[in-house]
């Protein structure tokens, strides 16, 4: 192994750790906000406006992290990878906190209009415990949600990475 390969490995490792830390922090922040909002407004439905208000800033943070990564090294792939890794880590933490949320506020959430589908599925499931049913349902849905978020993160990474790469080239051209 040559010095260049070793240096690339060290840079790559640091790059992924930074992206993971960013995603974990974003997931912790948004998961905590989700817990607080559920505590303050337990019957607030997940309308399109509410979802955009919640997820819009999250997606912006994924774009921004990707922009910074691509701006640093001038490569679109850095932006896409950053978006994907940050989104993956975000949703791993966010989903765990979401499972905690539904368990903490289960009684309140059952009264929400957007929970009527899960309540109907529970009635038809044969489960004796709503808590066990909901927890299992959320755990089973986690890989799909994390996968979808990762794809969205890669798209946000492409957007941020493209902007960061353009900015990197413009900065290099003016120097």
N, C-alpha and C positions, 0 to 999 in steps of 0.2 A: 504494500500500500504506500503510495507516494504522499508527499506533503499536501499536494493540491486535493487529493481525494480525502485525506484526513480533515483538512480545513472545510471542505464542502460538507462532510458528515457532521462536523461540529456546528457549522452554521445552520444546517438543516434541522438538527436536533434542537437547537435554541429557538429556531423559527417555529417549530411545532409546539414546543413547550409554551412559548409566548401566546400562540393562537389558542391553545387549550386553556391557559390561564384566563385569557380574555373571555372565552366562551363560558367557562365556569363562573366567572364573575357576572357576566350578563345574565346567565341562567339563575343565579342566586338573587340578583336584583329583581328580575321580572317575576320569578317564583314568589319572592317575598311580597312584591306589590300585589300579585294575584291573591295571596293569602289575606292581606290587609283589606283589599277591595271586597273579598268574600265575607270578611268579618263585618265590615261597615255596611255593605249593601248586598246581603245574601240573596235577595230575590231579583237582582238585576240580571236580565236575560243577556245572552251573548248575541246582540244584534250586530248587523254588519258594521254600523258606525262604531259600536263599542269594540269590536274586534280590530277594526282599522286603527282606532285610537290606541289600543294596547299593542298590537303587533307592528304597527308602522315604525315607532321608535326603535324597536328591536331590529327590524330589517335595516333601518338606517345605520345602526351601530355595526351590523355585518358589512354593509357597503363601506362605511368609514374605515373599519379595520382592514378591509381588502384594498381600499385606496392607498392607505399608508404602506402596506406591504409591497404593493406594486410600485409605488412611488420610490421606495427605498432602493429596490433593485432593478426597476425598469422592465419587469417581466409580468405579462398577463397571468401566467400560470401561478405566480405567487399570490395574486389577488384571488383567483378562483380557489386555490388550495386553502387560503386563509378563510375565505367565506364558508367553505365546506366544513373545515375543522371547527371554526368558531360556532357555527350553527349546530353542528353535531354535539359539541360540549354543552352549549346553551340548553338544548332540548333534553339532554340526559339529566341535567340538574333540574330543569323546569318540570319535566315529567314526574320526577321524584317528589318535588314540592307540590305538584298538582294532585298526586295520589294522597299526600298528607292533607291537602286542602279538602278533598272530597270526604275523607274520613273525619276530619275535624268538624265540618259543617254539613254532614250528611242529612240531618233532619231538616235543616233550612233549605238545602238545595233541592230536595224532593218536591218542594212547592213551586219551583221555577217552571215556566212554560217549556223551556228548551230541554227539560229533563223528562218530559212525558214519554218520550220514546224509550229511554232507558228503564223507566218505571214499568212500561208495558212489557218490555223484554224480560224484566225481573219476574213479573207475574206469570209469564209463560215458561220461565226457566226451570221451575221446580226447586230452586234454591230456597232454603229456609231463612237465610240471613241476607238482608239487603246489603249490609256492609261487605260481606264476603263476595257477593255478586259484583258490586260496583268496583271493589278493589281488583278482582280478577279481570273484569272488563277493561279497566284502565291499564293494567299490566299487559294484557294481550294486545291492546291498541298501541302501546308504547313504541314497538319497533316500526310500525307504519308511520307514526307521527314523527319519530326521530329521523326516519328515512326521508319523509317528505320535507322536513325542515332542512335536512342536509342538502337536498336538491335545490330548494329555495336559496339556501346559503351559497351554493355554487353559482346560481344565477346572480344573486346579489354580489358575489365575489367577481363575477365577470363584468358587472357594471362598474363596481368600485375599482377593479383592476384595470379596466380600460381607461377610466378617468385618471387613475394614478400613473399609468404608463404614459399617457399623453402629457401629464404634468411633469413627469420625469424627463421626457424628451425635450419639452419646452425649456425646462431648467438647464438641462445639459447644453442646449443650443445657445442659450444666452451667456453661458460661462466662457 
